Each structure stands twice: as structure tokens, then as C-alpha cells.
Amino acid sequence: MSDTPVKVIVDLSKPAGQRQSIVPLTAEEISQREADILQAVQEQAEREAAEEAKAEAKASALAKLEALGLSEAEAQAILGA
């Protein structure tokens, strides 16, 4: 079996048992697939960084509110936690 990725094409206009075709991906399809994977990884990293920044900002705000003399429960209520 080849290491080339394949795609399955289903043609419902054909009789049962003849509907599926397994076709190797073209070089362009493989390149696009790799580019899509890289983009998805980058977008996931950006989402994770944004979530981390938001959590850090919230923790900082909580600490500042507590430093002003609010209880943790009061600070949490202000932040909507």
C-alpha cells in the first residue's frame, strides 16, 4: 500500500456496491491539506494564548481588588467569576 493520502468519492447515482471510489490525492490537494493543518495549529495556539492572557488579566484584577480590602468573594462577584 502506498503512503500517498487518498480520498473516498461516493457517487450515489451509481448502483449499490459501485458507489465508492478510492483516489490518491493530487500534489495540490496534499499541499492544501498541509497548509490547512498548519493554519489550524496556528489558530489553536492563538486561541490558547488569548485564553491564557485573559486568565492572567482576571487573576491580576482579582489580586488588585483583594489588595484594596475586598474579600475574595466580593472580588469574584465584581469580576463575574
C-alpha positions as a Markdown table, in Angstrom:
| # | Residue | x | y | z |
|---|---|---|---|---|
| 1 | Met | 0.0 | 0.0 | 0.0 |
| 2 | Ser | 1.2 | 3.5 | -0.8 |
| 3 | Asp | 2.0 | 6.3 | 1.6 |
| 4 | Thr | 0.1 | 8.7 | -0.6 |
| 5 | Pro | -3.1 | 10.0 | 1.2 |
| 6 | Val | -6.3 | 9.1 | -0.5 |
| 7 | Lys | -9.9 | 10.3 | -0.7 |
| 8 | Val | -13.1 | 8.4 | -0.9 |
| 9 | Ile | -15.5 | 9.6 | -3.5 |
| 10 | Val | -19.1 | 8.4 | -3.1 |
| 11 | Asp | -21.4 | 8.6 | -6.2 |
| 12 | Leu | -25.0 | 7.9 | -5.2 |
| 13 | Ser | -26.1 | 7.9 | -8.8 |
| 14 | Lys | -24.3 | 4.5 | -9.3 |
| 15 | Pro | -25.8 | 1.2 | -8.2 |
| 16 | Ala | -25.0 | -0.1 | -4.6 |
| 17 | Gly | -21.6 | -1.7 | -4.5 |
| 18 | Gln | -20.2 | 0.6 | -7.2 |
| 19 | Arg | -20.7 | 3.9 | -5.4 |
| 20 | Gln | -17.3 | 4.3 | -3.7 |
| 21 | Ser | -14.0 | 5.1 | -5.4 |
| 22 | Ile | -10.7 | 5.5 | -3.6 |
| 23 | Val | -8.5 | 8.0 | -5.4 |
| 24 | Pro | -5.0 | 9.3 | -4.4 |
| 25 | Leu | -4.8 | 13.0 | -3.5 |
| 26 | Thr | -3.1 | 15.2 | -6.0 |
| 27 | Ala | 0.1 | 17.1 | -5.1 |
| 28 | Glu | -2.0 | 20.3 | -4.9 |
| 29 | Glu | -4.5 | 18.6 | -2.6 |
| 30 | Ile | -1.7 | 17.3 | -0.3 |
| 31 | Ser | -0.2 | 20.8 | -0.2 |
| 32 | Gln | -3.5 | 22.4 | 0.6 |
| 33 | Arg | -4.1 | 19.8 | 3.3 |
| 34 | Glu | -0.7 | 20.5 | 4.9 |
| 35 | Ala | -1.4 | 24.3 | 4.7 |
| 36 | Asp | -4.8 | 23.8 | 6.4 |
| 37 | Ile | -3.1 | 21.7 | 9.2 |
| 38 | Leu | -0.5 | 24.4 | 9.8 |
| 39 | Gln | -3.2 | 27.1 | 9.9 |
| 40 | Ala | -5.3 | 25.1 | 12.3 |
| 41 | Val | -2.3 | 24.6 | 14.6 |
| 42 | Gln | -1.5 | 28.3 | 14.5 |
| 43 | Glu | -5.1 | 29.3 | 15.2 |
| 44 | Gln | -5.3 | 26.9 | 18.1 |
| 45 | Ala | -2.1 | 28.3 | 19.6 |
| 46 | Glu | -3.5 | 31.8 | 19.2 |
| 47 | Arg | -6.8 | 30.8 | 21.0 |
| 48 | Glu | -4.8 | 29.2 | 23.8 |
| 49 | Ala | -2.6 | 32.3 | 24.2 |
| 50 | Ala | -5.7 | 34.6 | 24.3 |
| 51 | Glu | -7.3 | 32.3 | 26.9 |
| 52 | Glu | -4.1 | 32.4 | 29.0 |
| 53 | Ala | -3.9 | 36.2 | 28.7 |
| 54 | Lys | -7.5 | 36.5 | 29.8 |
| 55 | Ala | -6.9 | 34.2 | 32.8 |
| 56 | Glu | -3.8 | 36.2 | 33.8 |
| 57 | Ala | -5.7 | 39.5 | 33.5 |
| 58 | Lys | -8.5 | 38.2 | 35.6 |
| 59 | Ala | -6.1 | 36.9 | 38.3 |
| 60 | Ser | -4.3 | 40.3 | 38.3 |
| 61 | Ala | -7.6 | 42.1 | 38.7 |
| 62 | Leu | -8.7 | 39.8 | 41.5 |
| 63 | Ala | -5.4 | 40.4 | 43.3 |
| 64 | Lys | -5.8 | 44.2 | 42.9 |
| 65 | Leu | -9.3 | 44.1 | 44.2 |
| 66 | Glu | -8.3 | 42.0 | 47.2 |
| 67 | Ala | -5.4 | 44.4 | 47.9 |
| 68 | Leu | -8.0 | 47.2 | 48.2 |
| 69 | Gly | -9.5 | 45.3 | 51.0 |
| 70 | Leu | -12.3 | 43.3 | 49.3 |
| 71 | Ser | -12.9 | 39.7 | 50.3 |
| 72 | Glu | -12.2 | 37.1 | 47.7 |
| 73 | Ala | -16.0 | 36.5 | 47.3 |
| 74 | Glu | -16.6 | 40.3 | 46.8 |
| 75 | Ala | -13.8 | 40.5 | 44.2 |
| 76 | Gln | -15.1 | 37.4 | 42.4 |
| 77 | Ala | -18.6 | 38.9 | 42.4 |
| 78 | Ile | -17.3 | 42.1 | 40.8 |
| 79 | Leu | -15.3 | 40.2 | 38.2 |
| 80 | Gly | -18.3 | 38.0 | 37.4 |
| 81 | Ala | -16.4 | 34.8 | 38.3 |
